[in-house]
Amino acid sequence: MPVIAARGIQWTPTAEVAKQAGISHAYLFRLFPTKSDLAIAVVERANQRLYDAFADAAASAGPSGEDKLHAMGLAYSDLLADRELLLVQMHSHAAAAEDPAIREAARKGFARLVDLIERESGADATTIGRFFATGMLMNVMAALDAGSLSDHWADVLANYCKTEDGP
């Protein structure tokens, strides 16, 4: 994950991944026969981290659906501090536009999250759509390091992420 986070899926040399993992290049290809297989595994791992964080947050939240939704939003906000996870998400979304296998892995991740959030929060489709839209805005804001700015545009968008419309 660290190499793909730093270099992107397309530009990551598999030899560098093997070196970082402490394994031979040949063994990497025994584990993942293609670079796409490796990328899919990284996307699935990132998706699982999101799922686990949301499930844990919902399980420890208050009893109402709103409590659970809010707790999942806060959990996501905490995850954004992990620059590696953020970058893997951003790279996977970009790669999904061109790679059908990565696209399918990303779709499955979103499907699992929507199912979890619907089940735990009982929220309607519009609320869940806003939850995800706000999460995507939070991704962009984190990628731009907008929190370090005092610019008007950054304040407007950051305040939206903190309203009841956001997580």
C-alpha positions in Angstrom: 0.0 0.0 0.0 2.7 2.6 0.8 4.3 2.3 -2.6 1.0 2.5 -4.5 -0.1 5.4 -2.3 3.1 7.3 -3.1 3.4 6.5 -6.8 -0.1 5.7 -8.0 -1.3 2.4 -9.5 -0.1 3.0 -13.0 3.3 4.3 -12.1 4.2 1.8 -9.3 7.0 -0.5 -10.2 6.3 -4.0 -9.0 10.0 -4.5 -8.1 9.6 -1.6 -5.7 6.5 -3.2 -4.1 8.4 -6.5 -3.7 11.4 -4.7 -2.1 9.1 -2.8 0.3 7.3 -6.0 1.2 10.7 -7.8 1.8 10.0 -10.5 -0.8 11.4 -11.4 -4.2 10.0 -10.0 -7.3 9.2 -13.5 -8.5 7.4 -14.3 -5.3 5.3 -11.1 -5.6 4.1 -12.5 -9.0 3.3 -15.8 -7.5 1.0 -14.0 -5.1 -0.3 -11.6 -7.6 0.1 -12.9 -11.2 -0.6 -9.5 -12.7 -0.1 -5.9 -11.7 -3.9 -5.5 -11.9 -4.3 -8.4 -9.4 -1.9 -6.5 -7.0 -3.9 -3.3 -7.5 -7.2 -5.0 -6.8 -5.8 -6.5 -3.6 -4.7 -3.0 -2.5 -8.1 -1.5 -3.4 -9.9 -4.4 -1.5 -7.7 -3.8 1.5 -8.5 -0.1 1.6 -12.2 -0.8 1.1 -12.0 -3.3 4.0 -10.4 -0.7 6.3 -13.3 1.7 5.5 -15.9 -1.0 6.1 -14.4 -2.1 9.4 -14.1 1.5 10.6 -17.8 2.2 9.7 -19.0 -1.1 11.3 -17.1 -0.5 14.5 -18.4 3.1 14.7 -22.0 2.0 14.2 -21.6 -0.7 16.8 -20.4 1.7 19.4 -22.8 4.5 18.6 -26.0 5.4 20.3 -29.2 3.5 19.3 -30.6 5.8 16.7 -29.9 5.7 13.1 -28.7 9.3 13.2 -26.3 8.4 16.0 -24.8 5.6 13.9 -24.6 7.7 10.7 -22.9 10.5 12.6 -20.4 8.0 14.2 -19.6 6.6 10.8 -18.9 10.1 9.5 -16.6 10.8 12.4 -14.8 7.5 11.8 -14.3 8.5 8.2 -13.0 11.9 9.3 -10.5 10.1 11.5 -9.4 7.8 8.6 -8.6 10.8 6.5 -5.6 11.5 8.8 -4.1 8.4 7.2 -2.5 9.9 4.1 -1.7 6.4 2.7 -5.3 5.3 2.8 -6.4 8.6 1.3 -4.0 8.4 -1.6 -4.8 4.7 -2.3 -8.5 5.8 -2.5 -7.7 8.6 -4.8 -5.5 6.5 -7.1 -8.0 3.7 -7.2 -10.8 6.0 -8.2 -8.6 7.4 -11.0 -7.5 4.0 -12.1 -11.1 2.7 -12.1 -11.8 4.9 -15.1 -9.5 2.9 -17.3 -9.2 -0.6 -15.6 -12.4 -2.7 -15.6 -11.1 -5.0 -12.8 -10.2 -2.1 -10.5 -13.5 -0.5 -11.4 -15.3 -3.7 -10.3 -13.4 -3.9 -7.0 -14.2 -0.2 -6.3 -17.9 -0.8 -7.1 -18.0 -3.8 -4.7 -16.5 -1.6 -2.0 -19.1 1.1 -2.5 -21.9 -1.5 -2.6 -20.8 -3.0 0.7 -20.6 0.4 2.3 -24.0 1.5 1.1 -25.5 -1.8 2.4 -23.8 -1.3 5.8 -24.9 2.3 6.1 -28.5 1.6 5.0 -28.7 -1.3 7.5 -27.1 0.5 10.4 -28.7 3.9 10.0 -32.0 3.2 8.3 -31.4 6.5 6.4 -33.1 7.1 3.1 -31.3 7.2 -0.3 -31.0 11.0 -0.3 -29.4 11.1 3.1 -27.0 8.3 2.1 -26.2 10.1 -1.1 -25.3 13.2 0.8 -23.2 11.2 3.2 -21.1 9.8 0.4 -21.0 13.1 -1.5 -19.7 14.8 1.7 -17.1 12.0 2.1 -15.9 12.6 -1.4 -15.6 16.3 -0.8 -13.7 15.5 2.4 -11.3 13.4 0.3 -10.6 16.2 -2.1 -10.2 18.7 0.8 -7.7 16.3 2.5 -5.8 15.8 -0.7 -5.5 19.5 -1.2 -4.6 20.0 2.5 -7.3 22.6 2.6 -7.4 22.4 6.4 -4.1 24.2 6.5 -5.5 27.2 4.6 -7.5 30.2 5.8 -8.8 31.0 2.3 -12.5 31.7 1.9 -13.2 28.8 -0.5 -11.6 26.3 2.0 -13.6 27.7 4.9 -16.9 27.4 2.9 -16.3 23.8 1.9 -14.9 22.8 5.3 -17.9 24.3 7.1 -20.2 22.3 4.8 -18.5 19.1 5.8 -19.2 19.9 9.4 -22.9 20.7 9.0 -25.7 18.3 9.6 -25.7 17.6 5.9 -22.3 16.1 6.2 -21.0 13.2 8.2 
